[in-house]
Amino acid sequence: MDTAESSDLIVLGQISGIYGVRGWVKIHSYTAPRENILGYAPWQIRPPGRAEVLEMQEQLSGRPPEGTWRAVTVLDGRAQGKGIVARLEGWDTPEAARSLVGAEIAIPRTQLPVPSKGEYYWNDLIGLQVQGVDNTPLGTVESLMETGANDVLVVQESGASGKKHLIPFIDGVIVSVDLDAKVLRVDWDIDY
C-alpha cells in the first residue's frame, strides 16, 4: 500500500457517488478539462472520516484508517454526462464503492507541470495573507471560485466581524503574489 505525505499532494477532485452495479464511482473533477483527472496515476485517495466507513474499513481489512492517503490504481474511466466515472482497483462492488463517497482524490505535486510566470495553482493561493496596496490587512484567502469570466478570491477577515471579500483575480486588482512570504497584495478597498 503506497501512501504519500499530505503536504506533497494536490487535491484534484472528489468521489461524489456510485455508478452502476460493478463498483464504479462518480468523480467531481477540479481539473480543466474535467477529463484530465484520468491522466494522472496513481491517485491518492483519503476516505471520509465517517464512523460507518471506519467500521467497513476494519471489516474489509487492508483499508486505510481515517485521514490517511492510499494509492489507488484507476482501471478504467471516462466522461459520463457532466461528470467522470471511474473503476478503481480493489473497489469492485457498489457496497465497497459507497464507502468512498466523499473521499478526496489527490496526486503528488511532482506530477503537475511548473506554472508559468504569473500563473498559480489555487492550492498555492489558499492560506495567503491578503493586503491592500497601503498594507491594510484584508484577511486570508479561504478559497477560490470560478465564474467563467475570471477566478475570484474568497478572502476571510479575521476577528469578530468575519466579513468575506470577493476579489477578482485579474490584472489591475492583483498587484503581487509572494508565495515565499505568503502575502498577496491587491488594489482593493476594504469596504467593497
Secondary structure, DSSP 8 states (H G I E B T S, - for coil): -----GGGEEEEEEEEEEETTTTEEEEEE-SSSGGGGGGS-SEEEE----HHHHHHHHHHSS---TT--EEE-EEEEEEETTEEEEEETT--SHHHHHTTTT-EEEEEGGGS----TT---HHHHTT-EEEETT--EEEEEEEEEE-SS-EEEEEE--SSS--EEEEE-SBTTEEEEETTTTEEEE---TT-
